[in-house]
Each structure stands twice: as C-alpha cells, then as structure tokens.
Amino acid sequence: NQKLYKNPGKIDGGLLCTYLISLILKTGLEIFFLVLFYKLYNGFKIPRLVKCDIKPCPNTVDCYISKPTEKMIFLYFLVATSCLCIVLNLSELSYLMFKYSTKCYLKRHVKKQQ
C-alpha cells in the first residue's frame, strides 16, 4: 500500500528532464519529416499529369495520377496536423521551461531574503 510518488501530479527532477527531451525530440522529428517530405516531392502539391521517361518506356509518356484532389486534401490535412503538433509541443515546452525557471527564481529569491 505504499505510493510510488509523494505527489503524483508534480513533475520534477529527472522526470522533467526526460519529458523535456522527449518533447524536443518529437518536435525535431516532426519538423525533419515535414522538410524531408517537402524536399522529396517538390512541395505539397500533387500534379494531375506527370511526364515520365523512366525505363521501360522508350520515350516520354503522359502519366495521369488517379484522384489527385483527394490526395491533395489528405496531404493538406497531414501537413496541418503536423504543424499543429509542432505548435502544441513548442507551447508545452515553453510553458514547462517558464514554470521551472520561475520556480527556481522564487526559490533563490526566498533564500536570499531569509
């Protein structure tokens, strides 16, 4: 019947550092994959027609992409969701850092006054 933490709602010490590192890594990976996707596919637009000259075609051939509008909508939804995750991660990271720095400042200020 022993509790693992005295106050389970309090994030402090090693747990805080681990959580901050995970937030930074998640945000970095999210940004990395957005940039990678943008670079690989030359933007976030899906063309209706692609000129293809890759083997085994002997000359340039018109390749039509099926349902490009649906793919474009899904792609915009994916990018918007990813951007929202980045904004939420950064806001949570800044909130936690502000809260922790305020706590440290108040702790030092109280010690100096005593």
C-alpha positions in Angstrom: 0.0 0.0 0.0 3.0 2.3 -0.5 2.8 5.1 -3.0 5.5 5.4 -5.7 5.5 9.2 -5.6 4.6 11.6 -2.8 2.7 13.9 -5.2 2.0 12.2 -8.5 0.8 15.4 -10.2 4.2 17.1 -9.7 6.9 16.7 -12.4 10.3 17.5 -11.1 14.0 16.4 -11.4 14.8 13.5 -13.7 11.2 13.1 -14.8 11.1 16.7 -16.0 14.3 16.4 -17.9 13.2 13.2 -19.6 9.9 14.8 -20.6 11.6 17.9 -22.0 14.0 15.7 -24.0 11.1 13.7 -25.4 9.3 17.0 -26.4 12.4 18.3 -28.1 12.9 15.0 -30.0 9.3 14.8 -31.1 9.3 18.4 -32.3 12.6 17.9 -34.1 11.5 14.7 -35.8 8.2 16.3 -36.8 10.0 19.3 -38.4 12.6 17.0 -40.0 10.0 14.8 -41.7 8.0 17.8 -42.9 11.1 19.3 -44.5 12.1 15.9 -45.9 8.6 15.4 -47.4 8.7 18.9 -48.9 12.2 18.3 -50.5 11.4 14.8 -51.8 8.2 15.8 -53.5 9.0 19.4 -54.5 6.3 20.9 -52.4 2.9 19.9 -51.1 1.1 19.8 -54.4 0.1 16.8 -56.4 0.0 17.3 -60.1 -2.7 15.8 -62.3 -0.2 14.9 -65.1 3.4 13.8 -64.9 5.7 13.4 -67.9 7.5 10.1 -67.4 10.6 9.0 -69.2 11.9 6.2 -66.9 12.6 2.7 -68.2 11.0 0.6 -69.7 9.2 3.5 -71.6 11.2 4.2 -74.8 10.1 7.9 -74.9 8.2 10.4 -72.8 4.8 9.2 -71.7 1.9 11.1 -70.0 1.1 9.5 -66.6 -2.1 10.6 -65.0 -2.4 10.4 -61.2 -5.7 9.0 -60.0 -7.8 11.1 -57.7 -5.3 14.0 -57.2 -7.8 16.2 -55.4 -8.5 13.6 -52.7 -4.8 13.0 -52.3 -4.2 16.8 -52.1 -6.9 17.2 -49.4 -5.4 14.3 -47.4 -1.9 15.8 -47.8 -3.0 19.2 -46.5 -4.7 17.6 -43.6 -1.5 15.7 -42.8 0.6 18.9 -43.0 -1.9 20.9 -40.9 -1.9 18.2 -38.2 1.8 18.0 -38.2 2.1 21.8 -37.8 -0.5 21.8 -35.0 1.6 19.1 -33.2 4.7 21.3 -33.6 2.9 24.3 -32.2 1.5 22.4 -29.3 4.9 20.8 -28.5 6.6 24.1 -28.6 4.0 25.8 -26.4 4.1 23.0 -23.9 7.9 23.1 -23.9 8.0 26.9 -23.3 5.3 26.6 -20.6 7.3 24.0 -18.7 10.6 25.9 -19.0 8.9 29.1 -17.9 7.3 27.3 -14.9 10.5 25.7 -13.9 12.6 28.8 -14.2 10.0 30.8 -12.2 10.1 28.1 -9.5 14.0 28.3 -9.4 13.9 32.1 -9.3 11.4 32.2 -6.5 13.4 29.6 -4.5 16.6 31.7 -4.9 14.8 34.9 -4.0 13.3 33.4 -0.8 16.7 32.0 0.3 18.3 35.5 -0.2 15.6 37.2 1.9 16.0 34.7 4.7 
